[in-house]
Amino acid sequence: MTKLVQMLQKKEMSLIVSLPSNNYEVFQAAVEGGADSIKIHFNVDHRASGNHFLSVDHYKELIGRMVNSFSGPLGAVVGDALHKVTKEEVDRLAEAGFDFISLYTKHAPGWLCSERRLSKMLAVDNNYTDQLIASFRSMPIEVLEASIIPGEEYGTSLSIHDLLNYRHLTELAGKPVVVPSQRKIEVHDLAALQTAGVQGVMIGAIVTGTEAQSIYEATKKMRQELDRLAG
């Protein structure tokens, strides 16, 4: 069992920070702010941050520094298209000490089903079906990422309608559900997400901004509220 799965099973709700850029300063800001887990990107044009991310080889030094200075689960998006996700890069990340891979189901090649070194946090979009979600129960996929907000609604407020959808996913999937900040999730939304059965919230550029200071401040506020909720 990987660190990500252990964390999601143990904590009432975990805090994952999805970095808007691959540099050590923003990584350290997330660590110091209290992130439980951190995710970075490769081979991706990222909608929320507007950044373009290069291949794993381009970030060798950063990967080494991250692995050596953070004990929590490290994850990576390794492509935003099926052909961009290669076994060679997944192997390099596993060997480097990464803990999980994050992809949309439609971008995840079939051979990942036999990958045992890294957890798979796979995302569905707003076109998901109940049959697709129920199939998570019997497939070797460890975590469901609920990326179900249409792109044109990014950055808007969280609604009870959203919470009902997230609850529906937690009941169907039979696996931990992580909600990314496609909505502009606020500190006061965390209790409601917890009530909906969400086991992880993943904050990115829409909540954190793109600068180290704003990432630190947003992460710290979320950390303090989650700690308060946990008693």
Beta strands, then each sheet from edge to edge (+ up, - down):
strand 1: 14-18
strand 2: 37-41
strand 3: 44-45
strand 4: 52-53
strand 5: 74-77
strand 6: 100-104
strand 7: 119-124
strand 8: 143-146
strand 9: 177-180
strand 10: 200-203
sheet 1: 1+ 2+ 5+ 6+ 7+ 8+ 9+ 10+ 1+
sheet 2: 3+ 4-
end
